[in-house]
Amino acid sequence: MSVFVSGEYTGGLGVELLHGPSGAKMKTAAPVDNQGDGSSFSPTDMVAAGLGACMLTIIAIVGERDGLDLKGLKFAGEKLMTGPPRRIEKVDLVISMPAGLTQSQRTKLEKAAMTCPVKNSLGADVQTPVRFEYPD
């Protein structure tokens, strides 16, 4: 499956992105540590956010299929850059899981999250530690 996306430079080190299928738009900005103003997601921030969103989406696909209540499912992450050459070194994620899951459900959802296509697309030199936290 392919998806058309496009982008247009808007000045000030910003780019407006267009998601072809939906028409949704999003802006990026260069980060403060790379000559930008940090006014929006940088392209590398989007990689980190995409990783977290992808993992939640995979958990949701499995959880909803199994009829689980996913209230409280969320992620928080931190991206670390390195260089030269400038690149993502590490994306640390904490996934807050819903309450009331059995050990079997926890294991199933955690394994599913680790099959995320974004995680599988990142090179071996990008560290992606993931910690799952449970409220009970």
Phi, psi and omega per residue, in radians:
M1 nan 2.416 3.087
S2 -2.084 2.672 3.117
V3 -2.314 2.285 3.114
F4 -1.489 2.237 3.016
V5 -2.300 2.659 3.099
S6 -2.533 2.899 3.130
G7 -2.574 2.614 3.107
E8 -2.333 2.272 3.092
Y9 -1.157 2.260 -3.087
T10 -1.931 0.106 -3.105
G11 1.588 2.869 3.101
G12 1.051 0.493 -3.126
L13 1.136 0.505 3.103
G14 -1.964 2.674 3.108
V15 -2.344 2.361 3.016
E16 -1.746 2.183 -3.103
L17 -1.753 2.571 3.096
L18 -2.210 2.213 3.049
H19 -1.604 1.899 -3.028
G20 -0.930 -0.893 -3.062
P21 -1.083 -0.644 -3.056
S22 -1.812 -0.360 -3.042
G23 1.417 0.052 3.127
A24 -1.145 2.511 3.131
K25 -2.100 2.649 3.123
M26 -2.616 2.556 3.125
K27 -1.939 2.554 3.008
T28 -2.065 2.800 3.083
A29 -2.492 2.582 3.052
A30 -1.154 2.509 3.140
P31 -1.301 2.804 -3.126
V32 -1.008 -0.644 -3.120
D33 -1.387 0.116 3.079
N34 -2.443 0.863 2.997
Q35 1.292 0.148 -3.108
G36 -1.849 -3.064 3.136
D37 -1.782 -0.099 3.099
G38 1.130 0.443 -3.045
S39 -1.363 -0.100 3.140
S40 -2.740 -3.078 3.037
F41 -1.016 2.393 2.943
S42 -1.493 2.884 3.076
P43 -0.987 -0.666 3.128
T44 -1.295 -0.518 3.011
D45 -1.058 -0.671 -3.137
M46 -1.141 -0.552 3.067
V47 -1.122 -0.819 3.136
A48 -1.110 -0.792 3.115
A49 -1.126 -0.670 3.109
G50 -1.104 -0.652 3.107
L51 -1.104 -0.851 3.130
G52 -1.105 -0.782 3.139
A53 -1.112 -0.680 3.124
C54 -1.095 -0.797 -3.124
M55 -1.112 -0.724 3.095
L56 -1.118 -0.681 3.140
T57 -1.107 -0.763 3.128
I58 -1.126 -0.753 3.075
I59 -1.026 -0.760 -3.122
A60 -1.131 -0.692 3.112
I61 -1.026 -0.844 -3.125
V62 -1.220 -0.797 -3.101
G63 -1.108 -0.768 3.129
E64 -1.190 -0.653 3.088
R65 -1.059 -0.609 -3.136
D66 -1.567 0.064 3.093
G67 1.275 0.495 -3.122
L68 -1.514 2.580 3.038
D69 -1.438 2.054 -3.069
L70 -1.774 0.269 3.118
K71 -1.001 2.254 3.135
G72 1.694 -0.091 3.120
L73 -1.214 2.148 3.129
K74 -2.796 2.948 3.087
F75 -2.353 2.752 2.976
A76 -2.384 2.498 -3.099
G77 -2.533 2.861 3.060
E78 -2.400 2.260 -3.139
K79 -1.810 2.344 3.108
L80 -2.058 2.228 3.115
M81 -1.697 2.741 3.073
T82 -2.509 3.116 3.086
G83 2.710 -3.122 -0.077
P84 -1.382 2.726 -0.118
P85 -1.258 2.636 -3.110
R86 -1.064 2.204 -3.132
R87 -2.823 2.919 3.053
I88 -1.347 2.197 3.082
E89 -1.637 -0.688 -3.001
K90 -2.709 2.457 2.964
V91 -2.190 1.909 3.137
D92 -1.603 2.159 -3.141
L93 -2.110 2.484 2.948
V94 -2.106 2.135 3.111
I95 -1.869 2.072 3.088
S96 -1.532 2.035 -3.046
M97 -1.623 2.789 3.130
P98 -1.205 2.749 3.107
A99 -1.344 2.781 2.973
G100 1.441 0.230 -3.137
L101 -1.498 2.472 3.038
T102 -1.299 2.905 3.101
Q103 -1.064 -0.667 3.122
S104 -1.114 -0.748 3.109
Q105 -1.158 -0.718 3.108
R106 -1.018 -0.869 -3.123
T107 -1.047 -0.785 -3.125
K108 -1.073 -0.796 -3.109
L109 -1.215 -0.672 3.106
E110 -1.118 -0.775 3.106
K111 -1.090 -0.717 3.125
A112 -1.071 -0.787 -3.128
A113 -0.994 -0.638 -3.084
M114 -1.299 -0.088 3.066
T115 -1.639 0.111 -3.108
C116 -0.896 2.260 -3.137
P117 -1.060 -0.533 3.102
V118 -1.170 -0.813 3.108
K119 -1.019 -0.759 -3.126
N120 -1.227 -0.276 3.139
S121 -1.598 -0.314 3.133
L122 -1.351 2.464 -3.139
G123 -1.154 2.817 -3.133
A124 -1.092 -0.345 -3.131
D125 -1.449 -0.045 3.041
V126 -1.765 1.975 3.129
Q127 -1.309 2.344 -3.126
T128 -2.344 1.109 3.097
P129 -1.170 2.426 -3.133
V130 -2.229 2.289 3.064
R131 -2.061 2.285 3.098
F132 -1.767 2.252 3.136
E133 -2.041 2.458 -3.122
Y134 -2.142 2.446 -3.082
P135 -1.320 -0.285 -3.116
D136 -2.025 nan nan
